[in-house]
Amino acid sequence: MTMNEALAAQKTHPKKILIDFYVDSCSSCKVMDENTYSHPVIAEYINAYYYPVKFNTEGNEPVTIYGRDFTNPAYINGSKRNAPHQYAQFMNVSAMKSLVFLDESARPITTLNGLLTPSELEPYLSMISDNSYLKIKTREEWDNYQSKFRSKIKN
């Protein structure tokens, strides 16, 4: 699903958006595609509660959001590396791998950076999907949430 498709879908059926910012040369991006997103529990969370968007940080997909148009004017077709997309820069995405969660109105909730296993990603998917994140304001509250979290992943 593209970013513009997710934004259009939000208008008729509000759901949060999970943006997977990646580049083709990112090895941890490939590992998450193969191991994390394909895990049945993770796939179930994402499909039930989010519009999943794969966004190439060096790509040329146009995005219209927040009353602005974002492009990648320095994009060169066929190049192995390209300049960062304006939307990725706007969202302060500087690390590969980056996941950005948006609420039902496309406002940013949080960003997660780096390679995440299914067990590491699951608490975030759960906490954000049911809006528990709105009640967590301190490190102590986060630690408490994690200690009480019951994973659906069976190792």
DODREN-209379 format. One record per atom (N, C-alpha, C): residue in one letter; x, y, z. Coordinates in Angstrom, 1 decimal, decimal comma. Each point is the difference from the previous one (the first is absolute). Layout:
N
<atom residu="A" u="X" v="Y" w="Z"/>
...
//
This chain:
155
<atom residu="M" u="0,8" v="-1,2" w="0,0"/>
<atom residu="M" u="-0,8" v="1,2" w="0,0"/>
<atom residu="M" u="0,9" v="1,2" w="0,0"/>
<atom residu="T" u="-0,3" v="1,0" w="-0,8"/>
<atom residu="T" u="0,7" v="1,3" w="-0,1"/>
<atom residu="T" u="-0,4" v="0,9" w="1,2"/>
<atom residu="M" u="0,7" v="1,0" w="0,2"/>
<atom residu="M" u="-0,3" v="1,0" w="1,1"/>
<atom residu="M" u="-1,3" v="0,6" w="-0,4"/>
<atom residu="N" u="-0,2" v="0,5" w="-1,3"/>
<atom residu="N" u="-1,2" v="0,6" w="-0,4"/>
<atom residu="N" u="-1,2" v="-0,9" w="0,1"/>
<atom residu="E" u="0,2" v="-1,3" w="-0,3"/>
<atom residu="E" u="-1,1" v="-0,9" w="0,1"/>
<atom residu="E" u="-0,4" v="-0,2" w="1,4"/>
<atom residu="A" u="0,9" v="0,0" w="1,0"/>
<atom residu="A" u="-0,3" v="-0,2" w="1,4"/>
<atom residu="A" u="-0,7" v="1,3" w="0,5"/>
<atom residu="L" u="0,4" v="1,1" w="-0,4"/>
<atom residu="L" u="-0,7" v="1,3" w="0,4"/>
<atom residu="L" u="-1,4" v="0,0" w="-0,6"/>
<atom residu="A" u="-0,2" v="-0,5" w="-1,2"/>
<atom residu="A" u="-1,4" v="0,0" w="-0,6"/>
<atom residu="A" u="-0,8" v="-1,0" w="0,8"/>
<atom residu="A" u="0,5" v="-1,2" w="0,3"/>
<atom residu="A" u="-0,7" v="-1,0" w="0,8"/>
<atom residu="A" u="-0,4" v="0,5" w="1,3"/>
<atom residu="Q" u="0,8" v="0,8" w="0,7"/>
<atom residu="Q" u="-0,3" v="0,5" w="1,3"/>
<atom residu="Q" u="-1,2" v="0,9" w="0,0"/>
<atom residu="K" u="-0,3" v="0,6" w="-1,1"/>
<atom residu="K" u="-1,2" v="0,9" w="-0,1"/>
<atom residu="K" u="-1,3" v="-0,8" w="0,1"/>
<atom residu="T" u="0,0" v="-1,2" w="-0,5"/>
<atom residu="T" u="-1,2" v="-0,8" w="0,0"/>
<atom residu="T" u="-0,1" v="-1,0" w="1,1"/>
<atom residu="H" u="1,2" v="-0,5" w="0,4"/>
<atom residu="H" u="0,1" v="-1,0" w="1,1"/>
<atom residu="H" u="1,2" v="0,4" w="0,8"/>
<atom residu="P" u="-0,2" v="0,8" w="1,0"/>
<atom residu="P" u="1,2" v="0,5" w="0,8"/>
<atom residu="P" u="0,7" v="-1,2" w="0,7"/>
<atom residu="K" u="1,3" v="0,0" w="-0,2"/>
<atom residu="K" u="1,0" v="-0,9" w="0,6"/>
<atom residu="K" u="1,3" v="0,7" w="0,1"/>
<atom residu="K" u="0,8" v="-0,5" w="0,9"/>
<atom residu="K" u="1,4" v="0,6" w="0,1"/>
<atom residu="K" u="0,8" v="-0,5" w="-1,3"/>
<atom residu="I" u="1,0" v="0,7" w="-0,2"/>
<atom residu="I" u="0,9" v="-0,3" w="-1,1"/>
<atom residu="I" u="1,4" v="-0,4" w="0,6"/>
<atom residu="L" u="0,5" v="-1,1" w="-0,6"/>
<atom residu="L" u="1,4" v="-0,4" w="0,4"/>
<atom residu="L" u="0,8" v="0,2" w="-1,2"/>
<atom residu="I" u="1,0" v="0,9" w="0,0"/>
<atom residu="I" u="0,8" v="0,2" w="-1,2"/>
<atom residu="I" u="1,4" v="-0,6" w="0,3"/>
<atom residu="D" u="0,3" v="-0,9" w="-0,9"/>
<atom residu="D" u="1,3" v="-0,7" w="0,0"/>
<atom residu="D" u="1,0" v="0,8" w="-1,0"/>
<atom residu="F" u="0,8" v="0,9" w="0,6"/>
<atom residu="F" u="1,0" v="0,7" w="-0,9"/>
<atom residu="F" u="1,2" v="-0,9" w="-0,2"/>
<atom residu="Y" u="0,3" v="-0,2" w="-1,2"/>
<atom residu="Y" u="1,1" v="-0,9" w="-0,4"/>
<atom residu="Y" u="0,8" v="0,5" w="-1,2"/>
<atom residu="V" u="1,1" v="-0,6" w="-0,2"/>
<atom residu="V" u="0,8" v="0,2" w="-1,3"/>
<atom residu="V" u="0,3" v="-1,4" w="-0,5"/>
<atom residu="D" u="0,2" v="-0,1" w="-1,3"/>
<atom residu="D" u="0,3" v="-1,3" w="-0,6"/>
<atom residu="D" u="1,3" v="-0,7" w="0,6"/>
<atom residu="S" u="0,9" v="0,8" w="0,4"/>
<atom residu="S" u="1,3" v="-0,5" w="0,4"/>
<atom residu="S" u="0,1" v="-0,4" w="1,5"/>
<atom residu="C" u="-1,1" v="0,2" w="0,7"/>
<atom residu="C" u="-0,1" v="-0,2" w="1,4"/>
<atom residu="C" u="-0,2" v="-1,5" w="0,4"/>
<atom residu="S" u="1,0" v="-0,6" w="0,6"/>
<atom residu="S" u="-0,1" v="-1,4" w="0,3"/>
<atom residu="S" u="-0,9" v="-0,3" w="1,2"/>
<atom residu="S" u="-0,1" v="0,9" w="1,0"/>
<atom residu="S" u="-1,0" v="-0,2" w="1,1"/>
<atom residu="S" u="-1,4" v="0,1" w="-0,5"/>
<atom residu="C" u="-0,2" v="0,8" w="-1,1"/>
<atom residu="C" u="-1,3" v="0,1" w="-0,6"/>
<atom residu="C" u="-0,5" v="-1,3" w="-0,6"/>
<atom residu="K" u="0,9" v="-0,7" w="-0,6"/>
<atom residu="K" u="-0,3" v="-1,3" w="-0,6"/>
<atom residu="K" u="-0,2" v="-1,0" w="1,0"/>
<atom residu="V" u="0,7" v="0,0" w="1,1"/>
<atom residu="V" u="-0,2" v="-0,9" w="1,1"/>
<atom residu="V" u="-1,3" v="0,2" w="0,6"/>
<atom residu="M" u="-0,4" v="1,2" w="0,3"/>
<atom residu="M" u="-1,4" v="0,3" w="0,5"/>
<atom residu="M" u="-1,1" v="-0,5" w="-0,9"/>
<atom residu="D" u="0,2" v="0,2" w="-1,3"/>
<atom residu="D" u="-1,0" v="-0,5" w="-1,0"/>
<atom residu="D" u="-0,1" v="-1,5" w="0,1"/>
<atom residu="E" u="1,1" v="-0,7" w="0,1"/>
<atom residu="E" u="0,0" v="-1,4" w="0,0"/>
<atom residu="E" u="-0,4" v="-0,6" w="1,3"/>
<atom residu="N" u="0,4" v="0,6" w="1,1"/>
<atom residu="N" u="-0,2" v="-0,7" w="1,3"/>
<atom residu="N" u="-1,0" v="0,7" w="0,9"/>
<atom residu="T" u="-0,1" v="1,3" w="0,0"/>
<atom residu="T" u="-0,9" v="0,7" w="0,9"/>
<atom residu="T" u="-1,4" v="0,1" w="-0,5"/>
<atom residu="Y" u="-0,1" v="0,7" w="-1,2"/>
<atom residu="Y" u="-1,3" v="0,2" w="-0,6"/>
<atom residu="Y" u="-0,7" v="-1,2" w="-0,4"/>
<atom residu="S" u="0,7" v="-1,1" w="-0,3"/>
<atom residu="S" u="-0,6" v="-1,2" w="-0,4"/>
<atom residu="S" u="-0,5" v="-0,9" w="1,1"/>
<atom residu="H" u="0,4" v="0,4" w="1,3"/>
<atom residu="H" u="-0,4" v="-0,8" w="1,1"/>
<atom residu="H" u="-1,5" v="0,1" w="0,1"/>
<atom residu="P" u="-0,7" v="-1,1" w="0,2"/>
<atom residu="P" u="-1,5" v="0,1" w="0,0"/>
<atom residu="P" u="-0,6" v="0,9" w="1,1"/>
<atom residu="V" u="0,6" v="0,2" w="1,1"/>
<atom residu="V" u="-0,6" v="0,9" w="1,1"/>
<atom residu="V" u="0,2" v="1,4" w="-0,5"/>
<atom residu="I" u="1,2" v="0,3" w="-0,5"/>
<atom residu="I" u="0,3" v="1,4" w="-0,5"/>
<atom residu="I" u="-0,9" v="0,3" w="-1,2"/>
<atom residu="A" u="-0,1" v="-0,9" w="-0,9"/>
<atom residu="A" u="-0,9" v="0,3" w="-1,2"/>
<atom residu="A" u="-1,4" v="0,2" w="0,4"/>
<atom residu="E" u="-0,5" v="-0,8" w="1,0"/>
<atom residu="E" u="-1,4" v="0,2" w="0,5"/>
<atom residu="E" u="-0,2" v="1,4" w="0,6"/>
<atom residu="Y" u="0,9" v="0,4" w="0,9"/>
<atom residu="Y" u="-0,1" v="1,4" w="0,5"/>
<atom residu="Y" u="0,0" v="1,0" w="-1,1"/>
<atom residu="I" u="0,9" v="0,0" w="-0,9"/>
<atom residu="I" u="0,1" v="1,0" w="-1,0"/>
<atom residu="I" u="-1,2" v="0,0" w="-0,9"/>
<atom residu="N" u="-0,4" v="-1,2" w="-0,4"/>
<atom residu="N" u="-1,2" v="0,0" w="-0,9"/>
<atom residu="N" u="-1,3" v="0,4" w="0,7"/>
<atom residu="A" u="-0,1" v="-0,2" w="1,3"/>
<atom residu="A" u="-1,2" v="0,3" w="0,7"/>
<atom residu="A" u="-0,1" v="1,5" w="0,4"/>
<atom residu="Y" u="1,1" v="0,6" w="0,3"/>
<atom residu="Y" u="0,0" v="1,3" w="0,7"/>
<atom residu="Y" u="0,7" v="1,1" w="-0,8"/>
<atom residu="Y" u="0,7" v="-0,3" w="-1,1"/>
<atom residu="Y" u="0,8" v="1,0" w="-0,7"/>
<atom residu="Y" u="-0,2" v="-0,1" w="-1,5"/>
<atom residu="Y" u="0,3" v="1,1" w="-0,6"/>
<atom residu="Y" u="0,2" v="0,0" w="-1,5"/>
<atom residu="Y" u="1,5" v="0,0" w="-0,1"/>
<atom residu="P" u="0,5" v="-1,1" w="-0,5"/>
<atom residu="P" u="1,5" v="-0,1" w="-0,1"/>
<atom residu="P" u="0,5" v="0,6" w="-1,3"/>
<atom residu="V" u="1,0" v="0,9" w="0,1"/>
<atom residu="V" u="0,6" v="0,7" w="-1,1"/>
<atom residu="V" u="1,5" v="-0,4" w="-0,1"/>
<atom residu="K" u="0,4" v="-0,4" w="-1,1"/>
<atom residu="K" u="1,5" v="-0,2" w="-0,3"/>
<atom residu="K" u="0,4" v="1,3" w="-0,7"/>
<atom residu="F" u="0,9" v="0,8" w="0,5"/>
<atom residu="F" u="0,4" v="1,2" w="-0,6"/>
<atom residu="F" u="1,5" v="0,0" w="-0,2"/>
<atom residu="N" u="0,4" v="0,0" w="-1,3"/>
<atom residu="N" u="1,4" v="0,1" w="-0,3"/>
<atom residu="N" u="0,5" v="1,4" w="0,2"/>
<atom residu="T" u="0,9" v="0,1" w="1,0"/>
<atom residu="T" u="0,5" v="1,3" w="0,4"/>
<atom residu="T" u="0,8" v="0,7" w="-1,1"/>
<atom residu="E" u="0,5" v="-0,7" w="-0,9"/>
<atom residu="E" u="0,7" v="0,5" w="-1,2"/>
<atom residu="E" u="-0,8" v="0,0" w="-1,2"/>
<atom residu="G" u="-1,3" v="-0,4" w="0,1"/>
<atom residu="G" u="-0,8" v="-0,1" w="-1,2"/>
<atom residu="G" u="-0,6" v="1,3" w="-0,5"/>
<atom residu="N" u="-0,9" v="-0,1" w="-1,0"/>
<atom residu="N" u="-0,6" v="1,2" w="-0,6"/>
<atom residu="N" u="-1,5" v="0,0" w="0,1"/>
<atom residu="E" u="-0,6" v="-0,7" w="1,0"/>
<atom residu="E" u="-1,4" v="0,0" w="0,2"/>
<atom residu="E" u="-0,5" v="1,3" w="0,4"/>
<atom residu="P" u="-0,9" v="0,7" w="-0,7"/>
<atom residu="P" u="-0,5" v="1,2" w="0,5"/>
<atom residu="P" u="-1,0" v="-0,2" w="1,2"/>
<atom residu="V" u="0,1" v="0,9" w="1,0"/>
<atom residu="V" u="-0,9" v="-0,1" w="1,2"/>
<atom residu="V" u="-0,6" v="1,4" w="0,2"/>
<atom residu="T" u="-1,3" v="-0,1" w="0,2"/>
<atom residu="T" u="-0,8" v="1,3" w="0,4"/>
<atom residu="T" u="-0,6" v="-0,2" w="1,4"/>
<atom residu="I" u="0,5" v="0,7" w="0,9"/>
<atom residu="I" u="-0,4" v="-0,1" w="1,4"/>
<atom residu="I" u="0,3" v="1,4" w="0,7"/>
<atom residu="Y" u="-0,9" v="0,3" w="1,0"/>
<atom residu="Y" u="0,2" v="1,2" w="0,7"/>
<atom residu="Y" u="-0,1" v="1,3" w="-0,9"/>
<atom residu="G" u="-0,8" v="-0,2" w="-1,1"/>
<atom residu="G" u="-0,1" v="1,2" w="-0,9"/>
<atom residu="G" u="1,2" v="0,2" w="-0,8"/>
<atom residu="R" u="0,9" v="-0,9" w="-0,1"/>
<atom residu="R" u="1,3" v="0,2" w="-0,7"/>
<atom residu="R" u="0,2" v="-1,2" w="-1,0"/>
<atom residu="D" u="0,8" v="0,3" w="-1,0"/>
<atom residu="D" u="0,4" v="-1,1" w="-0,9"/>
<atom residu="D" u="1,5" v="-0,3" w="0,2"/>
<atom residu="F" u="0,3" v="-1,2" w="0,2"/>
<atom residu="F" u="1,4" v="-0,5" w="0,2"/>
<atom residu="F" u="0,4" v="-0,8" w="-1,2"/>
<atom residu="T" u="1,2" v="0,2" w="-0,4"/>
<atom residu="T" u="0,6" v="-0,8" w="-1,1"/>
<atom residu="T" u="1,5" v="-0,2" w="0,2"/>
<atom residu="N" u="0,7" v="-0,6" w="-0,9"/>
<atom residu="N" u="1,4" v="-0,1" w="0,1"/>
<atom residu="N" u="0,6" v="0,6" w="-1,3"/>
<atom residu="P" u="0,2" v="1,3" w="0,0"/>
<atom residu="P" u="0,4" v="0,7" w="-1,3"/>
<atom residu="P" u="1,4" v="-0,4" w="-0,4"/>
<atom residu="A" u="0,8" v="-0,6" w="0,9"/>
<atom residu="A" u="1,3" v="-0,4" w="-0,4"/>
<atom residu="A" u="0,1" v="-1,5" w="-0,5"/>
<atom residu="Y" u="-1,2" v="-0,6" w="-0,1"/>
<atom residu="Y" u="-0,1" v="-1,5" w="-0,3"/>
<atom residu="Y" u="0,6" v="-0,2" w="-1,5"/>
<atom residu="I" u="0,8" v="-1,0" w="-0,1"/>
<atom residu="I" u="0,6" v="-0,3" w="-1,3"/>
<atom residu="I" u="-0,4" v="-1,5" w="-0,2"/>
<atom residu="N" u="-0,9" v="-0,2" w="-1,0"/>
<atom residu="N" u="-0,4" v="-1,4" w="-0,4"/>
<atom residu="N" u="1,2" v="-0,9" w="-0,3"/>
<atom residu="G" u="0,0" v="-1,1" w="0,6"/>
<atom residu="G" u="1,1" v="-1,0" w="-0,3"/>
<atom residu="G" u="1,2" v="0,2" w="0,9"/>
<atom residu="S" u="0,1" v="1,0" w="0,8"/>
<atom residu="S" u="1,1" v="0,2" w="0,9"/>
<atom residu="S" u="-0,1" v="-1,0" w="1,2"/>
<atom residu="K" u="1,1" v="-0,5" w="0,4"/>
<atom residu="K" u="0,0" v="-0,9" w="1,2"/>
<atom residu="K" u="-0,3" v="0,8" w="1,3"/>
<atom residu="R" u="0,4" v="1,2" w="0,1"/>
<atom residu="R" u="-0,3" v="0,9" w="1,1"/>
<atom residu="R" u="-0,6" v="1,3" w="-0,4"/>
<atom residu="N" u="-0,9" v="0,5" w="0,7"/>
<atom residu="N" u="-0,6" v="1,3" w="-0,3"/>
<atom residu="N" u="-0,1" v="0,8" w="1,3"/>
<atom residu="A" u="-0,3" v="1,3" w="-0,2"/>
<atom residu="A" u="-0,1" v="0,9" w="1,1"/>
<atom residu="A" u="-1,3" v="-0,4" w="0,8"/>
<atom residu="P" u="0,0" v="0,4" w="1,2"/>
<atom residu="P" u="-1,2" v="-0,3" w="0,8"/>
<atom residu="P" u="-1,3" v="0,7" w="-0,5"/>
<atom residu="H" u="-1,1" v="-0,7" w="0,1"/>
<atom residu="H" u="-1,3" v="0,6" w="-0,4"/>
<atom residu="H" u="-0,3" v="1,1" w="1,0"/>
<atom residu="Q" u="-0,7" v="1,0" w="-0,6"/>
<atom residu="Q" u="-0,4" v="1,2" w="0,9"/>
<atom residu="Q" u="-0,9" v="-0,5" w="1,1"/>
<atom residu="Y" u="-0,9" v="-0,9" w="-0,2"/>
<atom residu="Y" u="-0,9" v="-0,5" w="1,1"/>
<atom residu="Y" u="0,8" v="-0,7" w="1,1"/>
<atom residu="A" u="1,0" v="-0,8" w="-0,4"/>
<atom residu="A" u="0,9" v="-0,6" w="1,0"/>
<atom residu="A" u="0,7" v="1,1" w="0,9"/>
<atom residu="Q" u="0,5" v="1,0" w="-0,7"/>
<atom residu="Q" u="0,7" v="1,1" w="0,7"/>
<atom residu="Q" u="-1,0" v="0,7" w="0,9"/>
<atom residu="F" u="-1,2" v="0,3" w="-0,5"/>
<atom residu="F" u="-1,0" v="0,6" w="0,8"/>
<atom residu="F" u="-0,4" v="-0,8" w="1,3"/>
<atom residu="M" u="0,0" v="-1,3" w="-0,1"/>
<atom residu="M" u="-0,3" v="-0,9" w="1,1"/>
<atom residu="M" u="1,2" v="-0,2" w="0,9"/>
<atom residu="N" u="1,1" v="0,6" w="-0,3"/>
<atom residu="N" u="1,3" v="-0,1" w="0,7"/>
<atom residu="N" u="0,5" v="-1,5" w="0,0"/>
<atom residu="V" u="-0,2" v="-0,7" w="-1,1"/>
<atom residu="V" u="0,5" v="-1,3" w="-0,2"/>
<atom residu="V" u="1,4" v="0,1" w="-0,5"/>
<atom residu="S" u="1,0" v="-0,4" w="0,9"/>
<atom residu="S" u="1,4" v="0,0" w="-0,4"/>
<atom residu="S" u="0,6" v="-1,3" w="0,1"/>
<atom residu="A" u="-0,6" v="-1,0" w="0,7"/>
<atom residu="A" u="0,6" v="-1,3" w="0,2"/>
<atom residu="A" u="-0,8" v="-1,0" w="-0,9"/>
<atom residu="M" u="0,7" v="-1,0" w="-0,4"/>
<atom residu="M" u="-0,6" v="-1,1" w="-0,7"/>
<atom residu="M" u="0,3" v="-1,2" w="0,9"/>
<atom residu="K" u="-1,0" v="-0,4" w="0,4"/>
<atom residu="K" u="-1,4" v="-0,3" w="-0,2"/>
<atom residu="K" u="-0,7" v="1,0" w="0,9"/>
<atom residu="S" u="-1,1" v="0,6" w="-0,4"/>
<atom residu="S" u="-0,9" v="0,8" w="0,8"/>
<atom residu="S" u="-1,4" v="-0,3" w="-0,2"/>
<atom residu="L" u="-0,8" v="-0,2" w="1,1"/>
<atom residu="L" u="-1,4" v="-0,2" w="-0,1"/>
<atom residu="L" u="-0,6" v="1,3" w="0,7"/>
<atom residu="V" u="-1,0" v="0,5" w="-0,7"/>
<atom residu="V" u="-0,7" v="1,2" w="0,5"/>
<atom residu="V" u="-1,5" v="-0,4" w="0,1"/>
<atom residu="F" u="-0,5" v="0,3" w="1,2"/>
<atom residu="F" u="-1,5" v="-0,3" w="0,3"/>
<atom residu="F" u="-0,7" v="1,4" w="-0,1"/>
<atom residu="L" u="-1,1" v="0,0" w="-0,8"/>
<atom residu="L" u="-0,9" v="1,2" w="0,0"/>
<atom residu="L" u="-1,3" v="-0,4" w="0,5"/>
<atom residu="D" u="-0,7" v="1,0" w="0,7"/>
<atom residu="D" u="-1,3" v="-0,3" w="0,5"/>
<atom residu="D" u="-1,1" v="0,1" w="-1,1"/>
<atom residu="E" u="-1,2" v="-0,2" w="0,3"/>
<atom residu="E" u="-1,1" v="0,0" w="-0,9"/>
<atom residu="E" u="-0,2" v="1,3" w="-0,8"/>
<atom residu="S" u="0,7" v="1,1" w="0,5"/>
<atom residu="S" u="-0,1" v="1,2" w="-0,8"/>
<atom residu="S" u="1,4" v="0,3" w="-0,6"/>
<atom residu="A" u="0,8" v="-1,0" w="-0,1"/>
<atom residu="A" u="1,3" v="0,1" w="-0,6"/>
<atom residu="A" u="1,0" v="0,9" w="0,7"/>
<atom residu="R" u="-0,2" v="0,1" w="1,3"/>
<atom residu="R" u="1,0" v="0,8" w="0,9"/>
<atom residu="R" u="1,0" v="-1,1" w="0,5"/>
<atom residu="P" u="1,2" v="0,4" w="0,1"/>
<atom residu="P" u="1,1" v="-0,9" w="0,5"/>
<atom residu="P" u="-0,3" v="-0,4" w="1,4"/>
<atom residu="I" u="0,2" v="-1,3" w="0,3"/>
<atom residu="I" u="0,0" v="-0,5" w="1,4"/>
<atom residu="I" u="1,4" v="-0,2" w="0,5"/>
<atom residu="T" u="0,8" v="-0,8" w="-0,7"/>
<atom residu="T" u="1,3" v="-0,3" w="0,4"/>
<atom residu="T" u="0,8" v="-0,6" w="-1,2"/>
<atom residu="T" u="1,3" v="-0,1" w="0,1"/>
<atom residu="T" u="0,9" v="-0,6" w="-0,9"/>
<atom residu="T" u="0,8" v="-1,0" w="0,7"/>
<atom residu="L" u="0,2" v="-1,2" w="-0,7"/>
<atom residu="L" u="0,9" v="-1,0" w="0,5"/>
<atom residu="L" u="1,1" v="-0,2" w="-1,0"/>
<atom residu="N" u="1,2" v="-0,1" w="0,4"/>
<atom residu="N" u="1,2" v="-0,1" w="-0,9"/>
<atom residu="N" u="0,7" v="-1,3" w="0,3"/>
<atom residu="G" u="0,5" v="-0,6" w="-1,1"/>
<atom residu="G" u="0,8" v="-1,2" w="0,0"/>
<atom residu="G" u="-0,8" v="-1,3" w="-0,2"/>
<atom residu="L" u="0,7" v="-1,1" w="0,0"/>
<atom residu="L" u="-0,5" v="-1,3" w="-0,2"/>
<atom residu="L" u="-0,8" v="-0,4" w="1,3"/>
<atom residu="L" u="-1,2" v="-0,4" w="-0,2"/>
<atom residu="L" u="-0,8" v="-0,5" w="1,1"/>
<atom residu="L" u="-0,5" v="-1,4" w="-0,3"/>
<atom residu="T" u="0,1" v="-0,9" w="1,0"/>
<atom residu="T" u="-0,5" v="-1,4" w="-0,2"/>
<atom residu="T" u="-1,5" v="0,1" w="0,3"/>
<atom residu="P" u="-0,7" v="-1,1" w="-0,3"/>
<atom residu="P" u="-1,4" v="0,0" w="0,3"/>
<atom residu="P" u="-0,3" v="0,3" w="1,5"/>
<atom residu="S" u="0,7" v="-0,6" w="0,9"/>
<atom residu="S" u="-0,2" v="0,2" w="1,4"/>
<atom residu="S" u="0,3" v="1,4" w="0,4"/>
<atom residu="E" u="0,9" v="0,7" w="-0,7"/>
<atom residu="E" u="0,3" v="1,4" w="0,4"/>
<atom residu="E" u="-1,1" v="1,0" w="-0,6"/>
<atom residu="L" u="-0,5" v="-0,4" w="-1,2"/>
<atom residu="L" u="-1,0" v="0,9" w="-0,6"/>
<atom residu="L" u="-1,4" v="-0,2" w="0,6"/>
<atom residu="E" u="-0,4" v="-1,2" w="0,4"/>
<atom residu="E" u="-1,3" v="-0,3" w="0,4"/>
<atom residu="E" u="-0,5" v="1,0" w="1,1"/>
<atom residu="P" u="0,7" v="0,3" w="1,1"/>
<atom residu="P" u="-0,5" v="0,9" w="1,0"/>
<atom residu="P" u="-0,4" v="1,4" w="-0,5"/>
<atom residu="Y" u="0,8" v="0,4" w="-1,0"/>
<atom residu="Y" u="-0,3" v="1,4" w="-0,6"/>
<atom residu="Y" u="-1,3" v="-0,1" w="-0,8"/>
<atom residu="L" u="-0,1" v="-1,1" w="-0,8"/>
<atom residu="L" u="-1,2" v="-0,1" w="-0,8"/>
<atom residu="L" u="-1,3" v="-0,1" w="0,8"/>
<atom residu="S" u="0,1" v="-0,7" w="1,1"/>
<atom residu="S" u="-1,1" v="-0,2" w="0,9"/>
<atom residu="S" u="-0,3" v="1,4" w="0,7"/>
<atom residu="M" u="1,0" v="0,6" w="0,6"/>
<atom residu="M" u="-0,2" v="1,2" w="0,8"/>
<atom residu="M" u="-0,6" v="1,1" w="-0,9"/>
<atom residu="I" u="0,5" v="0,1" w="-1,2"/>
<atom residu="I" u="-0,5" v="1,1" w="-0,9"/>
<atom residu="I" u="-1,3" v="-0,3" w="-0,5"/>
<atom residu="S" u="-0,3" v="-1,3" w="-0,4"/>
<atom residu="S" u="-1,3" v="-0,3" w="-0,6"/>
<atom residu="S" u="-1,1" v="0,2" w="1,0"/>
<atom residu="D" u="0,2" v="-0,2" w="1,3"/>
<atom residu="D" u="-1,1" v="0,2" w="0,9"/>
<atom residu="D" u="0,0" v="1,3" w="0,8"/>
<atom residu="N" u="0,9" v="0,9" w="-0,4"/>
<atom residu="N" u="0,2" v="1,3" w="0,5"/>
<atom residu="N" u="0,5" v="0,0" w="1,5"/>
<atom residu="S" u="0,6" v="-1,1" w="0,4"/>
<atom residu="S" u="0,6" v="0,0" w="1,3"/>
<atom residu="S" u="1,2" v="1,0" w="0,1"/>
<atom residu="Y" u="0,6" v="0,3" w="-1,1"/>
<atom residu="Y" u="1,1" v="0,9" w="-0,1"/>
<atom residu="Y" u="-0,3" v="1,4" w="0,6"/>
<atom residu="L" u="-1,3" v="0,3" w="-0,1"/>
<atom residu="L" u="-0,5" v="1,3" w="0,5"/>
<atom residu="L" u="0,1" v="0,2" w="1,5"/>
<atom residu="K" u="0,1" v="-1,2" w="0,7"/>
<atom residu="K" u="0,1" v="0,0" w="1,5"/>
<atom residu="K" u="1,4" v="-0,1" w="0,5"/>
<atom residu="I" u="1,0" v="-0,2" w="-0,9"/>
<atom residu="I" u="1,3" v="-0,3" w="0,4"/>
<atom residu="I" u="0,8" v="1,3" w="-0,2"/>
<atom residu="K" u="0,4" v="0,6" w="1,1"/>
<atom residu="K" u="0,7" v="1,3" w="0,0"/>
<atom residu="K" u="1,4" v="0,0" w="0,5"/>
<atom residu="T" u="0,4" v="-1,1" w="0,8"/>
<atom residu="T" u="1,3" v="-0,1" w="0,6"/>
<atom residu="T" u="0,6" v="-1,3" w="-0,3"/>
<atom residu="R" u="1,3" v="-0,1" w="0,2"/>
<atom residu="R" u="0,8" v="-1,2" w="-0,1"/>
<atom residu="R" u="-0,6" v="-1,1" w="0,9"/>
<atom residu="E" u="-0,4" v="0,4" w="1,2"/>
<atom residu="E" u="-0,5" v="-0,9" w="1,0"/>
<atom residu="E" u="-1,3" v="-0,6" w="-0,6"/>
<atom residu="E" u="-0,9" v="0,8" w="-0,6"/>
<atom residu="E" u="-1,3" v="-0,5" w="-0,5"/>
<atom residu="E" u="0,3" v="-0,9" w="-1,2"/>
<atom residu="W" u="1,0" v="0,3" w="-0,8"/>
<atom residu="W" u="0,4" v="-0,9" w="-1,1"/>
<atom residu="W" u="0,5" v="-1,4" w="0,5"/>
<atom residu="D" u="0,9" v="0,1" w="1,0"/>
<atom residu="D" u="0,5" v="-1,3" w="0,6"/>
<atom residu="D" u="-1,2" v="-0,8" w="0,6"/>
<atom residu="N" u="-0,9" v="0,7" w="0,6"/>
<atom residu="N" u="-1,2" v="-0,7" w="0,6"/>
<atom residu="N" u="-0,8" v="-0,6" w="-1,1"/>
<atom residu="Y" u="-0,2" v="0,7" w="-1,1"/>
<atom residu="Y" u="-0,8" v="-0,6" w="-1,1"/>
<atom residu="Y" u="0,7" v="-1,2" w="-0,6"/>
<atom residu="Q" u="1,3" v="0,1" w="-0,2"/>
<atom residu="Q" u="0,8" v="-1,2" w="-0,5"/>
<atom residu="Q" u="-0,1" v="-1,2" w="0,9"/>
<atom residu="S" u="0,1" v="0,3" w="1,3"/>
<atom residu="S" u="0,0" v="-1,1" w="1,0"/>
<atom residu="S" u="-1,4" v="-0,8" w="0,0"/>
<atom residu="K" u="-1,0" v="0,8" w="-0,3"/>
<atom residu="K" u="-1,4" v="-0,6" w="0,0"/>
<atom residu="K" u="-0,4" v="-0,5" w="-1,3"/>
<atom residu="F" u="0,7" v="0,3" w="-1,1"/>
<atom residu="F" u="-0,3" v="-0,4" w="-1,3"/>
<atom residu="F" u="0,1" v="-1,5" w="-0,2"/>
<atom residu="R" u="-1,0" v="-0,6" w="-0,6"/>
<atom residu="R" u="-0,1" v="-1,4" w="-0,2"/>
<atom residu="R" u="0,1" v="-0,3" w="-1,5"/>
<atom residu="S" u="1,1" v="-0,5" w="-0,4"/>
<atom residu="S" u="0,2" v="-0,2" w="-1,5"/>
<atom residu="S" u="-0,8" v="-1,1" w="-0,5"/>
<atom residu="K" u="-0,5" v="0,1" w="-1,2"/>
<atom residu="K" u="-0,7" v="-1,1" w="-0,8"/>
<atom residu="K" u="1,0" v="-0,8" w="-0,7"/>
<atom residu="I" u="1,3" v="0,4" w="0,0"/>
<atom residu="I" u="1,0" v="-0,8" w="-0,7"/>
<atom residu="I" u="0,5" v="-1,1" w="0,8"/>
<atom residu="K" u="-0,1" v="-1,2" w="-0,5"/>
<atom residu="K" u="0,5" v="-1,2" w="0,7"/>
<atom residu="K" u="1,4" v="-0,4" w="-0,6"/>
<atom residu="N" u="1,0" v="0,0" w="0,9"/>
<atom residu="N" u="1,3" v="-0,3" w="-0,5"/>
<atom residu="N" u="0,3" v="-1,5" w="-0,1"/>
//
